[in-house]
Amino acid sequence: MGIRNRQGTFSHLPDLTDDEIRMQVQYALDDGWPISVELTDDPHPRNTLWEMWGLPMSDVHDASAVLLEVNKCREAYPNQYIKVNAYNARYTKQTTALSFLVNRPADEPGFRLNRTESNDRHILYALHSYAADKPHGERYAKCSAEPLRLRCRGR
């Protein structure tokens, strides 16, 4: 078992149930925050540009509709990291107000710390995701990723 990926709100807690996800999404919707669902197979902490599942849901008022999209994404990409984002678009804010993982691969390979010695005895450190050792689309399953679709061999 690899190291558990700790990204987003609630990452220190056990995985959220669908009911808990629904409550968090409803909280965001009640505050008027549009919701988006994103996925990736490269969970490096500096990878902030995940693939978007569908369009942002700015006109949704019921968390069940968001959970339906989350479940469709889970079904299409069972071996990818999937997160829900809530965007606070109010003047003077305009930022991600809430972001949390709703799906993760069964096996999380983890990271290693690369150490490089530089000039004047400086030591540089960099994180390397073991998942990135494989090409995009093959990091957690033998599948090829296409925009918003997944075609797995043997299906």
Beta strands, then each sheet from edge to edge (+ up, - down):
strand 1: 35-40
strand 2: 51-57
strand 3: 81-88
strand 4: 95-103
strand 5: 111-117
strand 6: 123-129
strand 7: 143-146
strand 8: 149-152
sheet 1: 2+ 1- 3+ 4-
sheet 2: 5+ 6-
sheet 3: 7+ 8-
end
